């Protein structure tokens, strides 16, 4: 009995020793926040207030100059919050913990030291195999924003950014009806004596729910379509009022689209969003109607959708204005940055309190779910299936 017990006891003792060491040596976490280089990415992971909270807990934050400017936070604000600032990109990527919004490019990965902890989005569909090969070669431990779960088993970051995207989709539509070429000049707002704007929302998830809330708040008539009765029931409960809801049936949907002024596409699939609105259905829509396809990053649920950019966001097809920008929250960088920061600050403090990421994931299953690489070993089945790579169960590696 003694032999099998002894290694198990050692494994238990090791993290305890590390925890004591961290508790004595505050400032053990050294976080690097580089400037985002990705096209039109203006968000940042930590606000100055968050940096202040982390630094006051005895940790260090090294930031690249100008990293927060696009989000409305100056270098001076970060400096006063206790961050160190530098122009040396390589130095920032050389920190033991690298925190950024977009996944690093292959060039940026080369700047990261072996055995670094990388915390960022993953955006699996846009990754290349070489990205994962580099993580493996450098024995990097990597955590993806979109895989982290909270205590009620939802994905907090995905949900928060979906709330922004849903709310924003209606505000963008309101703008486009007035400012876009061929816009029909209608105003949201339920003006006395004027028929209200007709909005069709396809998809009753988080994006759909917040689009419905915004549209109702602006006085629109809203119709919601989804293939799930449960989701339709939930959206009525959450919004707190009786809505027009329907399952996705071509006859009902075509009729609603022909009458609507704004159509929001918010249906996500596993690998690709299903095409729900065909080109023929779009051809029957009103002249000057607005389509906002929020799931364009997964192919879009309108057949006529094209991916566009924040600089040139619309395409007109069949006299219908199509908005196909894939990263709507980046249009509101300050709100999105505060949201991301609110979610990540407690996680960072939890990681520090536990004595490092390795110990934190032992006690937090939601955080553990976010881990897709552990010391250069792939631990996420979704990534493994997508790229046909071997993976290991994380539980076998850390216990």
Helices and strands as residue ranges (DSSP letters): H 2-24, E 30-33, H 48-56, E 60-64, G 69-71, H 75-80, E 84-86, H 89-93, E 97-99, H 106-111, E 117-120, G 124-126, H 129-137, E 141-144, G 145-147, H 156-179, E 198-202, H 206-217, E 221-225, H 229-239, E 244-246, H 250-259, E 262-265, H 279-283, E 290-293, G 296-298, E 314-317, E 320-323, G 328-332, H 333-354, H 357-363, H 365-370, E 371-374, E 377-378, H 381-387, H 394-398
